[in-house]
């Protein structure tokens, strides 16, 4: 943790989160990994009781009036107890609440944000569908205008909290005109768990178990018009702001799990002996630990720099690139950190004598969900080229290409 980047208020909050992590029963972690616990409601209730969720939201709605750096710190610390616990912590209080805070009415905030941050109710986000993951605009779930309400039909899959949540943030197609742009065809709804909302299938996951990850079916669900989030056919705006907690938050929480893996490996290698000395004396071991420590610091630095950019109100185009870079670099770096940790512990790290094998399974999700590494690379490339061409057009900086001995030789710089 970069203590020197935190204010006294943030350090106090960090210590509160660490005290909460100490409170989490060991058996809860074990039972979630065995899917004995389907959704950790007691964990979220206690987090709400301690006022630890949604720290960047206004106090009026249950937050602490803090910022994204504070949120990043909280997510990293929660990630230390388990990646899936960080997932369920973040999905409701950092994703769904964020959408309602930015796009909802005061009535919606009163009804859905305040009780969720208290830990009284639970929420989930419904974006992915059976026929599409990264293709947000390919949604086939539809909500038809019936006058006083919308009639929602469709399916969503891989929904963390699909088993356990009391309400859902659902994206559905509402504009059925053949020539309508995809960006102007989808609406975000707040959907209560009522008649017609069915948890159809619970996934048997490689890792990140116990979060109620499910496929949901919506069959003729009556959604009141006052449960539109934002405006009709305006889900694109909701999605754009959701990108920040969706990708930045889920990246930073990976730091916590990787940090634990590195600490376990560090402790192990200072005790385990081979050839008469502890194995941290061998470069084959210590260099892998050193690489992991370097990656952890680099990943954290990128994450917190991006948090600062969001707090500073840097343009969405710029933060979109920074968030995508952070999501890709942090999650890939953390997977390498856990890999190194398991490698230096050897065979015992591959057993459940240490929690490394669970962490290894859990963080494998990090480069897939909320936007794959490949999608992040696509966004980074797009935004980088756009930034570069825009900056070059201003002609305010030096033309560095001319700083070569034969920069002006004819017939050498051929581009077509």
BANUFI-955251 format. One line per 4 residues: for each residue x, y, z of C-alpha. Coordinates in Angstrom, 2 decimals, padded with zeros to 5 digits. Example, Ala and Ser with C-alpha at 12.3 -4.5 7.8 and 13.67 -1.06 7.14 Angstrom:
2
012.30,-004.50,007.80 ~ 013.67,-001.06,007.14
This chain:
416
000.00,000.00,000.00 ~ 001.29,003.46,-000.89 ~ 000.78,005.03,002.52 ~ 002.46,008.26,001.42
-000.29,008.82,-001.17 ~ -003.03,008.74,001.43 ~ -004.36,011.50,003.66 ~ -004.90,010.97,007.38
-008.60,010.46,006.68 ~ -007.83,007.84,004.05 ~ -005.36,006.03,006.32 ~ -008.03,005.95,009.03
-010.46,004.40,006.52 ~ -007.80,001.91,005.42 ~ -007.36,000.79,009.02 ~ -011.13,000.43,009.36
-011.16,-001.83,006.28 ~ -008.28,-003.88,007.64 ~ -010.15,-004.33,010.90 ~ -013.16,-005.51,008.88
-010.98,-007.99,006.97 ~ -009.76,-009.40,010.29 ~ -013.41,-009.86,011.28 ~ -014.26,-012.03,008.25
-014.61,-015.63,009.50 ~ -012.16,-018.10,008.03 ~ -015.02,-020.53,007.51 ~ -016.84,-018.00,005.32
-013.92,-017.94,002.90 ~ -013.68,-021.76,002.86 ~ -017.43,-022.29,002.49 ~ -017.66,-019.84,-000.39
-014.91,-021.66,-002.27 ~ -016.87,-024.91,-001.79 ~ -020.11,-023.20,-002.90 ~ -021.66,-024.08,000.45
-022.37,-020.37,000.80 ~ -024.07,-019.21,-002.39 ~ -023.95,-015.47,-001.65 ~ -022.21,-013.83,001.36
-025.00,-011.66,002.74 ~ -023.53,-011.55,006.25 ~ -020.27,-010.18,004.81 ~ -022.11,-007.37,003.02
-024.33,-006.62,006.01 ~ -021.26,-006.18,008.20 ~ -019.56,-003.98,005.59 ~ -022.71,-001.85,005.51
-022.91,-001.69,009.28 ~ -019.35,-000.33,009.32 ~ -020.15,002.19,006.56 ~ -017.38,000.86,004.33
-019.27,000.64,001.02 ~ -019.50,003.46,-001.49 ~ -017.08,005.77,000.33 ~ -016.91,008.22,-002.60
-020.65,008.90,-002.65 ~ -022.30,011.81,-000.82 ~ -023.04,011.30,002.87 ~ -026.63,012.18,002.01
-026.97,008.80,000.30 ~ -024.85,006.76,002.72 ~ -021.30,007.41,001.52 ~ -018.43,009.38,003.05
-017.87,012.19,000.52 ~ -014.45,010.79,-000.37 ~ -012.84,010.15,-003.78 ~ -011.57,007.53,-006.21
-008.16,007.24,-004.54 ~ -010.03,006.27,-001.35 ~ -012.14,003.81,-003.32 ~ -009.04,002.25,-004.87
-007.51,001.82,-001.44 ~ -010.69,000.18,-000.11 ~ -010.96,-002.18,-003.08 ~ -007.31,-003.25,-002.77
-007.75,-004.00,000.94 ~ -011.01,-005.91,000.42 ~ -009.27,-007.90,-002.32 ~ -006.84,-009.31,000.24
-009.52,-011.51,001.83 ~ -010.52,-013.00,-001.52 ~ -011.12,-011.92,-005.08 ~ -014.74,-013.07,-005.06
-015.51,-011.23,-001.84 ~ -014.16,-008.10,-003.51 ~ -016.36,-008.88,-006.53 ~ -019.57,-009.03,-004.53
-018.50,-006.02,-002.44 ~ -017.93,-003.99,-005.60 ~ -020.77,-005.10,-007.86 ~ -023.49,-003.59,-005.71
-021.84,-000.69,-003.93 ~ -019.40,000.36,-006.67 ~ -021.16,-000.55,-009.93 ~ -024.92,-000.47,-009.46
-024.86,002.34,-006.90 ~ -022.53,004.35,-009.11 ~ -025.01,004.20,-011.99 ~ -027.89,005.30,-009.78
-025.88,008.08,-008.13 ~ -024.91,009.54,-011.51 ~ -028.09,008.93,-013.48 ~ -030.88,008.22,-011.01
-033.56,010.34,-009.41 ~ -033.55,011.25,-005.74 ~ -036.40,008.79,-005.26 ~ -034.30,006.00,-006.77
-031.32,006.90,-004.61 ~ -033.49,006.90,-001.50 ~ -035.05,003.56,-002.36 ~ -032.08,001.67,-003.77
-028.76,003.31,-002.81 ~ -029.18,004.11,000.88 ~ -030.40,000.66,001.99 ~ -027.77,-001.08,-000.15
-024.91,000.91,001.39 ~ -026.36,000.07,004.82 ~ -026.21,-003.63,003.91 ~ -029.97,-004.05,004.11
-030.48,-005.07,000.48 ~ -028.25,-006.36,-002.32 ~ -027.87,-005.57,-006.01 ~ -026.39,-007.04,-009.19
-025.60,-005.75,-012.67 ~ -027.06,-007.55,-015.70 ~ -025.09,-006.82,-018.85 ~ -023.71,-010.01,-020.42
-026.05,-012.20,-022.47 ~ -025.78,-015.80,-023.71 ~ -025.08,-014.61,-027.27 ~ -022.73,-011.76,-026.41
-020.11,-010.76,-023.88 ~ -018.11,-007.75,-024.99 ~ -020.75,-006.77,-027.57 ~ -022.75,-004.37,-025.41
-024.89,-003.18,-028.31 ~ -025.75,-006.71,-029.33 ~ -028.21,-007.06,-026.44 ~ -031.29,-009.08,-027.36
-033.16,-008.68,-024.08 ~ -036.07,-006.38,-024.83 ~ -038.44,-004.17,-022.87 ~ -041.66,-003.19,-024.63
-043.61,-000.07,-023.71 ~ -047.02,-001.16,-022.43 ~ -048.24,002.28,-021.37 ~ -047.83,002.37,-017.59
-044.94,-000.07,-017.54 ~ -042.37,-001.90,-019.66 ~ -042.62,-005.64,-020.27 ~ -039.12,-007.13,-019.94
-038.12,-010.41,-021.58 ~ -034.68,-011.92,-022.06 ~ -031.72,-013.58,-020.40 ~ -028.49,-012.44,-018.76
-025.59,-014.69,-017.83 ~ -022.53,-014.72,-015.55 ~ -024.34,-012.37,-013.16 ~ -022.47,-012.04,-009.85
-025.29,-011.89,-007.32 ~ -027.77,-013.52,-009.70 ~ -028.45,-015.69,-006.66 ~ -028.84,-013.38,-003.68
-029.49,-009.91,-005.08 ~ -032.75,-008.10,-004.35 ~ -032.66,-005.90,-007.44 ~ -030.81,-005.69,-010.73
-029.48,-003.06,-013.10 ~ -030.64,-004.44,-016.45 ~ -029.82,-003.24,-019.97 ~ -032.50,-004.02,-022.56
-033.40,-003.01,-026.10 ~ -036.28,-000.51,-026.21 ~ -036.02,001.08,-029.67 ~ -037.10,-001.37,-032.36
-036.94,000.93,-035.37 ~ -034.93,-000.80,-038.15 ~ -032.74,002.26,-038.78 ~ -032.17,003.13,-035.10
-028.53,003.41,-034.07 ~ -027.44,000.79,-031.53 ~ -026.29,003.60,-029.20 ~ -029.85,004.96,-029.17
-031.69,001.68,-028.78 ~ -030.97,000.44,-025.25 ~ -032.37,001.52,-021.88 ~ -031.10,000.82,-018.36
-033.72,-000.34,-015.85 ~ -033.78,-000.98,-012.12 ~ -035.58,-004.32,-011.83 ~ -036.75,-005.69,-008.50
-036.72,-009.44,-007.87 ~ -040.41,-009.94,-008.54 ~ -042.59,-012.39,-010.41 ~ -040.99,-013.29,-013.73
-037.40,-012.87,-012.51 ~ -035.89,-016.34,-012.24 ~ -032.43,-017.52,-011.27 ~ -032.26,-020.27,-013.85
-028.77,-021.69,-013.48 ~ -025.88,-021.39,-011.03 ~ -022.47,-021.77,-012.66 ~ -019.87,-024.26,-011.46
-016.88,-021.98,-011.68 ~ -013.15,-022.72,-011.74 ~ -012.70,-020.02,-009.09 ~ -014.50,-017.01,-007.66
-017.12,-019.26,-006.12 ~ -019.79,-018.35,-003.60 ~ -020.87,-015.10,-005.29 ~ -024.14,-016.44,-006.65
-022.95,-016.22,-010.26 ~ -025.97,-017.22,-012.30 ~ -027.98,-017.03,-015.48 ~ -031.12,-014.95,-015.02
-034.28,-015.22,-017.06 ~ -036.77,-012.35,-017.30 ~ -040.19,-013.50,-018.46 ~ -042.91,-010.87,-018.85
-041.52,-008.82,-015.97 ~ -043.50,-005.63,-015.38 ~ -041.04,-002.79,-014.82 ~ -042.61,000.53,-013.74
-041.65,003.53,-015.86 ~ -040.22,005.25,-012.81 ~ -037.58,002.48,-012.77 ~ -035.93,003.72,-015.96
-032.41,004.76,-015.03 ~ -031.50,007.95,-016.84 ~ -033.59,008.41,-019.95 ~ -035.39,006.13,-022.38
-032.95,004.74,-024.97 ~ -030.14,006.40,-023.00 ~ -028.25,003.39,-021.61 ~ -025.15,004.33,-023.59
-024.58,007.29,-021.26 ~ -025.03,005.01,-018.23 ~ -022.59,002.47,-019.68 ~ -019.97,005.15,-020.34
-019.89,006.27,-016.71 ~ -020.13,002.68,-015.48 ~ -016.90,001.92,-017.34 ~ -014.95,003.65,-014.55
-016.02,001.50,-011.58 ~ -016.53,-001.54,-013.80 ~ -012.95,-001.67,-015.05 ~ -010.87,000.48,-012.74
-012.41,-000.89,-009.56 ~ -012.16,-004.52,-010.65 ~ -008.54,-003.99,-011.68 ~ -007.44,-002.43,-008.41
-009.07,-005.07,-006.27 ~ -006.82,-007.64,-008.03 ~ -003.86,-005.95,-006.32 ~ -005.08,-007.17,-002.94
-005.16,-010.84,-003.93 ~ -001.77,-010.61,-005.65 ~ -000.30,-008.87,-002.62 ~ -001.38,-011.74,-000.37
000.14,-014.29,-002.74 ~ 003.43,-012.40,-002.76 ~ 003.47,-012.09,001.03 ~ 002.83,-015.83,001.45
005.63,-016.64,-000.99 ~ 008.00,-014.20,000.70 ~ 007.37,-015.70,004.11 ~ 007.68,-019.25,002.80
011.00,-018.65,001.02 ~ 012.58,-017.19,004.17 ~ 011.79,-020.42,006.07 ~ 012.07,-023.22,003.52
015.58,-024.66,003.35 ~ 017.40,-026.48,000.58 ~ 021.08,-027.41,000.45 ~ 021.47,-026.07,003.97
020.18,-022.51,003.40 ~ 016.81,-020.82,003.07 ~ 015.77,-020.70,-000.56 ~ 015.52,-016.90,-000.70
019.33,-017.07,-000.97 ~ 019.02,-018.56,-004.46 ~ 018.66,-016.10,-007.31 ~ 016.28,-018.46,-009.10
013.89,-017.84,-006.20 ~ 014.64,-014.31,-005.02 ~ 014.60,-012.87,-008.54 ~ 011.07,-014.21,-009.06
010.01,-012.59,-005.80 ~ 011.74,-009.37,-006.87 ~ 009.92,-009.41,-010.22 ~ 006.61,-009.92,-008.44
007.29,-007.02,-006.04 ~ 008.23,-004.78,-008.97 ~ 005.08,-005.68,-010.88 ~ 002.93,-005.08,-007.81
004.36,-001.61,-007.29 ~ 004.11,-000.75,-010.99 ~ 000.52,-002.00,-011.21 ~ -000.50,-000.12,-008.08
001.17,003.06,-009.37 ~ -000.77,002.86,-012.62 ~ -004.03,002.21,-010.79 ~ -003.65,005.07,-008.36
-002.48,007.48,-011.07 ~ -005.68,006.65,-012.96 ~ -007.74,007.20,-009.81 ~ -006.12,010.63,-009.50
-006.99,011.38,-013.13 ~ -010.65,010.49,-012.56 ~ -010.75,012.60,-009.39 ~ -009.18,015.51,-011.28
-011.89,015.43,-013.93 ~ -009.55,014.59,-016.81 ~ -011.46,014.25,-020.10 ~ -013.35,011.02,-020.67
-011.30,010.27,-023.80 ~ -008.08,010.36,-021.77 ~ -009.42,008.47,-018.76 ~ -010.96,005.84,-021.05
-007.45,005.03,-022.27 ~ -005.93,005.15,-018.79 ~ -008.64,002.93,-017.33 ~ -008.24,000.40,-020.14
-004.46,000.41,-019.70 ~ -004.90,-000.09,-015.96 ~ -007.38,-002.94,-016.40 ~ -005.06,-004.79,-018.79
-001.73,-004.10,-017.10 ~ -002.85,-004.57,-013.50 ~ -004.77,-007.80,-014.06 ~ -002.07,-009.36,-016.25
000.65,-008.28,-013.82 ~ -001.26,-009.71,-010.87 ~ -001.67,-013.04,-012.62 ~ 002.11,-013.10,-013.15
002.67,-012.21,-009.48 ~ 000.51,-015.15,-008.37 ~ 002.25,-017.40,-010.89 ~ 005.66,-016.48,-009.46
004.39,-016.96,-005.91 ~ 003.24,-020.48,-006.70 ~ 006.45,-021.25,-008.60 ~ 008.78,-020.42,-005.71
006.70,-022.33,-003.19 ~ 006.88,-025.40,-005.39 ~ 004.63,-028.42,-004.96 ~ 003.15,-027.32,-001.64
001.82,-024.19,-003.34 ~ -000.22,-026.41,-005.66 ~ -002.09,-027.91,-002.70 ~ -004.71,-026.38,-000.44
-002.27,-026.30,002.48 ~ -001.73,-022.67,001.39 ~ -004.40,-020.46,-000.19 ~ -002.23,-019.87,-003.28
-004.14,-022.38,-005.40 ~ -007.44,-020.63,-004.61 ~ -005.95,-017.21,-005.35 ~ -004.51,-018.62,-008.60
-007.94,-019.88,-009.67 ~ -009.72,-016.72,-008.61 ~ -007.52,-014.13,-010.30 ~ -007.69,-016.00,-013.61
-011.05,-014.26,-014.01 ~ -009.47,-010.81,-013.79 ~ -008.37,-010.57,-017.44 ~ -011.77,-011.81,-018.67
-014.62,-010.14,-016.84 ~ -015.69,-006.49,-017.17 ~ -013.77,-006.32,-020.45 ~ -011.15,-008.76,-021.68
-007.50,-007.79,-022.09 ~ -008.04,-007.90,-025.85 ~ -010.90,-005.39,-025.69 ~ -008.78,-003.19,-023.42
-005.94,-003.26,-025.95 ~ -008.36,-002.28,-028.71 ~ -009.57,000.72,-026.71 ~ -006.03,001.78,-025.77
-004.92,001.65,-029.39 ~ -007.94,003.61,-030.60 ~ -007.61,006.33,-027.98 ~ -003.81,006.56,-028.25
-003.91,007.14,-032.00 ~ -006.68,009.68,-031.61 ~ -004.76,011.56,-028.89 ~ -001.57,011.52,-030.92
-003.13,012.79,-034.13 ~ -004.98,015.52,-032.27 ~ -001.80,016.66,-030.51 ~ 000.24,016.56,-033.72
-002.35,018.69,-035.51 ~ -001.79,021.50,-032.99 ~ 001.91,021.76,-034.02 ~ 002.73,022.97,-030.51
005.51,020.47,-029.94 ~ 008.84,019.88,-031.61 ~ 008.94,017.72,-034.73 ~ 011.33,015.06,-033.45
011.52,013.26,-036.78 ~ 013.81,015.99,-038.08 ~ 016.42,015.22,-035.41 ~ 018.21,012.74,-037.63
021.32,013.33,-039.75 ~ 019.61,012.44,-043.01 ~ 016.06,013.37,-042.11 ~ 015.52,015.23,-045.37
017.04,012.78,-047.84 ~ 014.74,012.46,-050.83 ~ 012.98,009.20,-051.78 ~ 013.68,007.39,-048.50
010.57,008.12,-046.45 ~ 008.06,006.21,-048.53 ~ 004.66,005.45,-047.02 ~ 002.63,004.18,-049.95
